[in-house]
Amino acid sequence: MVRILYWNIEKFGINKINEPKAKRKWDDTLTIPPPQAGYRREVIRTTLIQNTPDIFVVVETSTGTGTPGTLVTTGGETGSLFLLKQLRTWFPAPNDWRLVPPLRLGQGNVQEGISVFYNHARVQFTGPWGWQGDANPSDSVATIGAGNLVNYGINWKNALPLGTAPAGNNPINPGIPYRRLAGQWQFRGPVVGGVAPVLGFPNVYNRTPFLTTFWDPASTRTIKLLAFHASPKKQQSADGTNQLSYIQEMTTSLVANEVGVIVGDFNVDIFNTNFEPIAYGRLVTNPPLGVGYTRQINPTPNVWPDKAYVCTMIRSYDNAKPWQTNGYPGYEYVIPKTFSSVDNILTRYGGGTAVGPSTNITIVNRITGTPYNLDAPPIAGAPPGSLVYDSAMALNVGMPAAGLPSALPLPPAGPTGHGGFDRGDIGALTTFVGWDNYRRVRSTSDHMGLIVDV
């Protein structure tokens, strides 16, 4: 079993988790940085500690401008390396946390990166592509030539370990130094007229997925992990997600002893009957009409509070409220309409030692906590999740203390939903949206994470 945590951490960079240090002004006084970065860092730390993953995927890493396939710079670089340092502090030896150097994905003002952290003591990075120098994009090892691969520059020197990708049963880049391997950012579809076309997602300027491969020595299998952040434009997001089903490495080339895992913010609400079939139809349909992936988050009845059990996005703190309207677990802090459930994980097993199916899929809700098991009686068909996360919210006006399963009260169901404060509760809204409560979670991200065992 390998545990994977995926999380779109909004505009991830150094300022998200480590504000600049205090500076001395002209009058010899100090400018003290605000504490918000520390709050966000603590939300991330406690999320990772409660159910520690083997692989941690952060989507929406800032990049600095540059050519697709080259290394991110600016705040995305320093933020990713700082978080790697924190992981090594939070999880000391025998753990060995590493980072696949994140690359620029897409072009222009839509360009982002994806940071993939992993515990080398549990899984080993195998590429699938190679590195040919800081000014050049990564490319396939066959294209570059194993003898022409180079080590990363000084900033990334310790992101990957010394040593070489495992030999023996590992089929991807055996014997090639880890520090010369890279993720894959460009993909080709099925051969048409003797040519395998480069895929767009859906267009050449949109962000591409990022494929990283890992050897799982405990199960002697390969994990192919494809992470994706689709365009926020509905038609583009649906068409771009559909394009994932044509990536050969994740479909026709997925063989015995391999697991395909697709994670991401697909920007297609699973309740959207217009775009959901376009986005996911071919991915989740079995061959020969589709490629046979299993989607982990699926629609409940499109009504509240049932729908809140699969929502993955939350409102700005100006619009979030702890009232009963939407019911437990969503109340009025989840986004209620076209972008309520856009994050997902899909899995496919190639047979042999790949085994399967995946287990313990859980939406990482640090507001109410998970699993969603406080409704009595439980709502039929509403998935509670499997793994336990407490709330990251601290203070209370009639709230239980932080660390209990819910930071919001659950009185008998009223006429407008299950639980929550009454609108007339004095101080409830102010307390709920404060930095000790909702704001520290929402400031970390407008998305909840997803975790699964594969």
C-alpha positions in Angstrom: 0.0 0.0 0.0 1.2 3.5 -0.9 -0.6 6.5 0.5 -1.0 9.5 -1.7 -2.2 13.0 -0.6 -3.2 15.4 -3.3 -4.0 19.1 -2.5 -4.5 22.2 -4.6 -2.8 24.7 -2.3 -3.9 28.0 -3.7 -1.1 30.1 -5.3 1.5 28.0 -3.6 4.9 29.7 -3.1 7.2 30.9 -0.4 4.8 33.6 0.9 2.1 31.0 1.5 4.1 29.3 4.2 7.0 31.6 5.2 6.6 35.4 5.2 9.8 37.5 4.9 11.8 38.0 8.1 11.7 41.2 10.2 13.4 44.1 8.5 15.0 47.2 10.1 13.5 50.5 8.9 15.3 53.8 8.5 14.3 54.9 12.1 15.9 51.7 13.5 12.5 50.1 14.3 11.6 46.6 13.0 8.9 45.7 10.5 7.5 42.5 12.0 6.0 40.1 9.4 2.4 39.1 10.0 1.7 35.6 11.5 -0.5 34.3 8.7 2.1 32.3 7.0 2.7 30.4 10.3 -1.0 29.7 10.6 -1.0 28.2 7.1 2.1 26.2 7.7 0.5 24.7 10.8 -2.6 23.7 8.8 -0.3 21.9 6.3 1.8 20.3 9.1 -1.1 19.0 11.1 -2.8 17.7 7.9 0.4 15.7 7.0 1.0 14.4 10.5 -2.5 13.0 11.1 -2.4 10.6 8.1 1.1 10.8 6.8 1.4 10.1 3.0 4.2 8.5 1.1 3.6 10.9 -1.8 2.3 14.4 -1.4 1.2 16.3 -4.6 0.8 20.1 -4.4 -1.0 21.6 -7.4 -0.8 25.3 -8.3 2.8 26.0 -7.6 3.9 29.4 -8.9 6.5 29.4 -11.6 8.0 32.6 -12.9 7.8 33.0 -16.6 9.7 30.7 -18.9 9.6 27.8 -21.4 7.3 24.9 -20.7 9.2 21.9 -19.3 11.9 24.0 -17.6 12.3 24.4 -13.8 10.1 26.7 -11.9 11.8 29.8 -10.3 10.9 32.6 -8.0 8.4 31.9 -5.1 7.5 28.5 -6.4 11.1 27.3 -6.3 11.8 28.7 -2.8 8.4 27.7 -1.5 8.8 24.1 -2.6 12.3 23.8 -1.3 11.3 25.4 2.0 8.4 22.9 2.4 10.8 20.1 1.6 13.0 21.3 4.5 9.9 21.4 6.8 9.0 17.8 5.8 12.4 16.7 6.8 12.0 18.4 10.2 8.5 17.1 10.7 9.4 13.5 9.6 13.0 12.8 10.6 15.0 9.6 9.8 14.4 6.8 9.0 12.1 8.9 6.7 13.8 10.5 3.7 11.7 13.2 2.1 12.5 14.3 -1.4 11.1 16.5 -4.1 10.7 15.9 -7.8 11.9 19.3 -9.3 8.7 21.0 -10.5 8.5 22.1 -14.1 6.6 24.9 -15.9 3.4 23.6 -17.3 1.4 25.6 -19.9 2.2 29.0 -21.3 1.7 32.7 -20.5 -0.5 33.8 -17.6 -2.0 30.3 -17.1 1.4 28.7 -16.5 1.9 26.8 -13.2 3.9 24.0 -11.7 3.2 20.9 -9.7 5.4 19.9 -6.7 5.6 16.2 -6.0 7.1 15.4 -2.6 7.8 11.7 -1.7 9.4 9.6 1.0 12.4 7.9 -0.6 12.4 5.3 2.3 9.0 4.1 1.0 9.1 4.7 -2.8 11.8 5.5 -5.3 11.5 8.1 -8.1 12.2 6.7 -11.6 11.3 9.6 -13.9 10.0 8.7 -16.5 12.0 11.5 -18.3 15.5 12.8 -17.9 17.2 16.2 -17.3 19.5 17.9 -19.8 20.3 21.2 -18.2 18.7 24.2 -16.5 18.0 26.1 -19.7 16.4 23.1 -21.4 13.1 21.3 -20.9 13.0 17.7 -19.7 12.7 15.1 -22.4 12.6 11.3 -22.7 15.7 9.5 -21.8 15.7 7.8 -25.2 15.7 11.2 -27.0 18.4 12.8 -24.8 20.5 9.7 -24.5 21.4 8.4 -21.1 25.0 9.6 -21.6 23.9 13.1 -22.2 21.8 13.5 -19.0 23.1 16.0 -16.4 22.7 16.7 -12.7 20.4 19.5 -11.6 22.0 22.8 -10.6 23.0 23.8 -7.0 19.5 25.0 -5.9 18.1 21.5 -6.6 21.1 19.4 -5.7 19.6 17.9 -2.5 16.0 17.6 -3.7 16.7 14.1 -5.1 18.9 11.5 -3.4 22.2 10.2 -4.4 22.3 6.8 -6.0 20.5 5.3 -9.0 17.0 4.1 -9.9 16.6 0.5 -8.8 17.6 -2.3 -11.2 16.1 -5.8 -11.1 12.3 -5.7 -11.6 12.0 -2.0 -12.0 11.3 -1.3 -15.7 11.8 2.4 -15.8 15.3 3.9 -16.1 17.1 1.2 -14.0 20.6 2.3 -13.1 20.2 6.0 -14.1 21.1 8.5 -11.3 18.1 9.9 -9.5 19.6 13.4 -9.8 19.4 13.2 -13.6 15.7 12.1 -13.8 12.7 14.3 -14.4 9.0 14.3 -14.6 7.2 14.2 -18.0 5.3 17.3 -19.1 4.5 16.5 -22.8 2.4 13.7 -24.1 1.4 12.0 -27.4 -1.8 10.4 -28.4 -2.5 7.3 -30.5 -0.7 7.0 -33.8 -2.7 8.5 -36.7 -1.4 8.2 -40.2 2.0 7.0 -38.9 2.3 10.0 -36.5 1.6 10.2 -32.8 0.4 13.8 -32.3 1.3 15.9 -29.3 -1.8 16.3 -27.1 -3.2 19.6 -26.0 -5.2 19.9 -22.8 -7.1 20.9 -24.8 -5.0 23.6 -26.5 -1.2 24.1 -26.8 -1.1 27.0 -24.3 -3.2 25.2 -21.6 -1.4 23.6 -18.6 -0.3 20.0 -19.3 -0.4 17.2 -16.8 2.8 16.2 -14.9 3.7 12.5 -14.9 6.0 11.1 -12.2 6.8 7.4 -11.8 7.8 5.6 -8.7 9.1 2.1 -7.8 7.2 0.5 -4.9 9.7 -2.1 -3.5 7.3 -3.5 -1.0 4.9 -4.6 -3.7 7.4 -4.8 -6.6 5.3 -2.6 -8.8 5.4 0.8 -10.6 3.2 3.7 -9.7 2.4 6.1 -12.5 1.2 9.3 -11.0 -0.4 11.8 -13.3 -1.3 15.2 -11.7 -3.3 17.8 -13.6 -4.8 21.3 -13.1 -7.3 22.0 -15.8 -8.3 25.3 -17.2 -11.0 27.1 -15.1 -13.1 27.6 -18.3 -15.7 25.0 -18.4 -15.5 23.8 -22.0 -11.7 23.8 -21.9 -11.6 22.0 -18.5 -14.0 19.3 -19.8 -12.1 18.9 -23.1 -8.7 19.0 -21.3 -9.7 16.3 -18.8 -11.1 14.1 -21.6 -7.7 14.3 -23.2 -6.1 12.5 -20.3 -7.8 9.3 -21.6 -5.6 9.5 -24.7 -2.3 9.6 -22.8 -0.6 6.3 -23.9 1.6 6.0 -20.7 -1.6 5.9 -18.6 -3.8 3.8 -20.9 -2.5 1.4 -23.6 1.0 1.3 -22.1 -0.2 0.5 -18.6 0.8 -3.1 -18.1 1.0 -5.8 -15.5 2.6 -4.7 -12.2 1.7 -1.0 -12.8 -0.8 1.2 -11.1 -2.2 4.3 -12.9 -3.2 7.1 -10.5 -4.7 10.4 -11.9 -5.1 13.2 -9.4 -6.1 16.8 -9.8 -8.3 19.8 -9.9 -10.2 19.1 -13.1 -12.4 22.2 -12.8 -15.4 20.1 -13.8 -18.1 19.7 -11.2 -19.3 16.1 -10.9 -22.8 17.4 -10.7 -22.6 19.3 -13.9 -24.6 17.2 -16.3 -23.4 19.3 -19.3 -19.7 18.9 -18.9 -19.1 16.0 -16.5 -19.8 13.3 -19.2 -17.4 15.1 -21.6 -14.7 15.2 -19.0 -14.9 11.8 -17.4 -16.9 9.6 -19.8 -14.1 8.0 -21.6 -11.9 7.8 -18.5 -14.4 5.8 -16.5 -15.9 3.7 -19.2 -14.4 0.2 -19.6 -12.7 -0.9 -22.8 -13.2 -1.0 -25.7 -15.2 2.2 -25.5 -13.1 3.7 -22.7 -10.0 3.1 -20.7 -11.4 1.7 -17.4 -10.4 4.1 -14.6 -12.2 4.1 -11.3 -13.3 7.5 -10.1 -13.0 7.9 -6.3 -15.3 10.8 -5.7 -18.7 10.4 -7.3 -22.0 12.3 -7.2 -24.5 11.8 -4.4 -28.1 13.0 -5.0 -27.7 16.6 -6.0 -29.5 18.0 -2.9 -28.3 19.3 0.4 -27.0 18.1 2.8 -26.2 14.9 0.7 -24.2 16.9 -1.8 -21.9 18.4 0.9 -20.4 15.0 1.5 -18.5 15.2 -1.8 -17.8 19.0 -2.1 -14.1 19.9 -2.3 -14.1 23.7 -2.6 -14.8 26.3 0.0 -15.9 29.9 -0.1 -14.0 33.1 0.7 -14.2 34.0 4.3 -16.3 37.0 3.4 -19.0 34.7 2.1 -18.7 31.7 4.4 -21.2 31.2 7.2 -21.8 28.6 9.9 -25.6 28.5 9.5 -27.8 25.5 9.1 -28.8 26.2 5.5 -26.8 23.5 3.6 -26.6 21.1 6.6 -23.7 19.1 8.0 -21.0 18.7 6.8 -21.2 21.7 4.4 -23.2 24.3 6.2 -22.6 27.5 4.2 -18.9 27.4 3.7 -18.7 25.0 0.8 -19.2 26.4 -2.7 -22.8 25.5 -3.6 -23.0 25.7 -7.4 -20.9 25.0 -10.5 -17.5 24.4 -8.8 -18.5 22.5 -5.7 -16.8 19.2 -6.4 -14.0 19.5 -8.9 -11.1 17.6 -7.3 -10.8 13.9 -7.8 -8.6 10.8 -7.9 -8.9 8.1 -10.5 -7.1 4.7 -10.3 -6.5 1.8 -12.6 -4.6 -1.4 -11.9 -2.6 -3.3 -14.5 -2.7 -6.7 -12.8 0.0 -8.9 -11.4 1.5 -7.4 -8.2 -0.4 -4.2 -8.8 -3.3 -5.7 -6.9 -6.0 -3.1 -6.1 -8.5 -1.8 -5.6 -7.6 1.5 -3.9 -9.0 2.1 -0.4 -9.5 4.8 2.3 -10.5 7.6 -0.1 -11.1 10.6 2.2 -11.8 14.3 1.6 -9.5 16.1 4.0 -11.9 18.5 5.6 -10.1 20.6 8.3 -13.2 22.6 9.1 -15.6 20.1 10.4 -13.1 17.2 10.5 -13.6 13.8 8.9 -14.9 11.1 8.6 -18.4 12.6 8.1 -20.1 10.5 10.7 -22.1 13.0 12.8 -25.5 12.8 11.0 -27.8 10.5 12.9 -29.1 8.5 11.2 -26.5 8.6 8.4 -27.6 9.8 5.0 -27.9 6.8 2.7 -25.4 7.0 -0.2 -23.4 9.9 1.3 -19.8 8.7 1.6 -18.3 9.5 5.0 -14.6 9.0 4.1 -12.4 6.5 6.0 -9.4 8.4 7.6 -9.7 10.6 10.6 -8.8 14.3 10.5 -9.6 16.7 13.3 -10.6 20.3 12.8 -7.9 23.0 12.4 -10.3 25.5 14.1 -9.4 26.5 17.6 -11.8 28.9 19.4 -15.5 28.5 20.1 -18.7 30.2 20.8 -20.6 27.1 21.9 -18.2 25.1 19.7 -16.4 21.9 20.9 -12.7 22.4 21.5 -10.4 22.0 18.5 -9.3 18.4 17.9 -12.8 17.0 18.3 -14.5 15.6 15.2 -16.4 18.8 14.5 -15.7 22.5 15.2 -19.3 23.3 14.6 -22.2 22.4 16.8 -24.6 19.7 15.7 -28.0 20.5 17.3 -31.2 18.6 16.2 -31.9 19.2 12.6 -33.9 22.3 11.9 -36.2 23.2 9.0 -33.3 24.5 6.9 -30.7 21.7 7.4 -28.7 19.5 9.7 -26.9 21.3 12.5 -24.9 24.6 12.5 -25.5 27.8 14.4 -28.8 29.6 14.4 -28.6 32.9 12.6 -29.4 34.8 15.8 -26.4 33.4 17.8 -24.5 36.4 18.9 -20.8 36.3 17.9 -21.0 33.1 16.0 -20.2 34.5 12.6 -17.4 36.7 13.8 -15.8 33.8 15.6 -16.3 31.4 12.8 -14.5 33.5 10.2 -11.6 34.6 12.5 -8.0 33.7 12.0 -8.2 31.1 14.8 -10.9 29.4 12.9 -12.2 29.4 9.3 -9.8 32.0 7.9 -6.6 30.1 8.6 -8.0 27.1 6.7 -9.4 29.1 3.8 -6.2 31.2 3.7 -4.3 28.0 3.1 -6.5 27.1 0.2 -9.9 27.2 -1.4 -9.7 23.5 -2.0 -9.7 20.5 0.4 -7.2 17.8 -0.1 -7.9 14.2 -1.1 -6.0 11.2 0.3 -6.1 7.5 -0.9 -4.3 4.3 -0.5 -3.3 2.6 -3.7 
